[in-house]
Amino acid sequence: MKKDKNKPIMIIALISIVICGCPGCVMLFPGVSSLVDAVGSVGTFEDLLSDLSCGFAQGGWMLCLGGLLIAVPFILAIIAVVKRDNGDKLEKLEPTGVSKDDPIPPTS
């Protein structure tokens, strides 16, 4: 029964790797190259700010979008691992036979 709960989460995580992770990785390379080209010749701090804004407008935005797309499968995988660990812990609990109404034994 435990495996039936985790199977849909793992399938969703694997599908998200294909749908989100792969395009996210592909978007990182042009984003990095456009940002590096924009920052290539910097002389002053004002040049740095203008070059960074120009590079972000030309293709650096792909870095942010690629990073978000890559983060989705990681988040789903973490959720799947946390749910699996909690399920294992709950099933390992065994009744001890002690009730809450019993008095606490004296210390020695």
C-alpha positions in Angstrom: 0.0 0.0 0.0 2.9 2.3 0.8 4.3 2.0 -2.8 0.9 3.0 -4.3 1.1 6.4 -2.5 4.5 7.2 -3.7 4.2 5.9 -7.3 2.2 8.9 -8.7 4.6 11.4 -7.0 7.6 9.7 -8.5 6.0 9.6 -12.0 5.1 13.3 -11.8 8.7 14.0 -10.7 10.1 12.0 -13.7 7.8 13.7 -16.1 8.7 17.1 -14.7 12.4 16.4 -15.3 11.6 15.9 -19.0 9.2 18.8 -19.3 10.9 21.3 -17.1 14.5 20.2 -16.4 15.7 19.6 -19.9 14.4 22.9 -21.4 15.7 24.7 -18.3 19.2 23.3 -19.0 19.0 24.2 -22.6 18.0 27.8 -21.7 21.0 28.3 -19.4 23.7 28.1 -22.2 22.4 31.0 -24.4 21.6 33.0 -21.3 25.1 32.7 -19.9 26.7 33.5 -23.3 24.6 36.6 -23.8 25.4 37.8 -20.3 29.1 37.1 -20.7 29.2 39.0 -24.0 27.5 42.0 -22.5 29.9 42.2 -19.5 33.0 41.5 -21.7 34.3 45.1 -22.0 33.6 47.0 -18.7 35.6 50.1 -17.8 33.6 51.8 -15.1 30.8 51.0 -12.7 28.3 52.8 -14.8 29.3 50.8 -17.8 28.9 47.6 -15.7 25.3 48.5 -14.8 24.4 49.5 -18.3 26.0 46.4 -19.8 24.3 44.1 -17.3 20.9 45.6 -18.0 21.5 45.3 -21.8 22.7 41.7 -21.4 19.7 40.8 -19.2 17.3 42.3 -21.8 19.0 40.5 -24.7 19.1 37.0 -23.2 20.1 37.0 -19.6 16.4 36.5 -18.6 16.8 33.0 -19.9 19.1 32.4 -16.9 16.3 33.2 -14.5 13.7 31.2 -16.4 16.0 28.2 -16.8 16.8 28.3 -13.1 13.2 28.2 -12.2 12.5 25.4 -14.6 15.4 23.4 -13.2 14.1 24.0 -9.6 10.7 22.4 -10.3 11.9 18.7 -10.6 14.2 19.2 -7.5 11.2 20.4 -5.4 9.1 17.5 -6.6 11.8 15.0 -5.8 12.3 16.5 -2.4 8.6 16.2 -1.7 8.6 12.6 -2.9 11.5 11.7 -0.6 10.0 13.5 2.4 6.6 11.7 2.0 8.3 8.3 1.6 10.4 8.9 4.8 7.3 9.9 6.8 5.4 6.9 5.5 8.2 4.5 6.6 8.3 6.1 10.1 4.6 5.9 10.6 4.4 2.2 9.7 7.3 1.3 12.0 5.4 2.5 15.1 4.2 -0.4 17.2 1.8 -0.2 20.1 3.5 -0.6 23.5 0.6 -1.6 25.6 0.9 1.5 27.9 -2.0 3.8 28.0 -2.0 7.5 28.9 -4.2 6.9 32.0 -1.6 4.7 33.7 0.3 6.4 36.6 4.0 7.3 36.1 6.2 4.8 38.0 8.4 6.3 40.7 12.0 7.0 40.0 14.6 4.9 41.8 
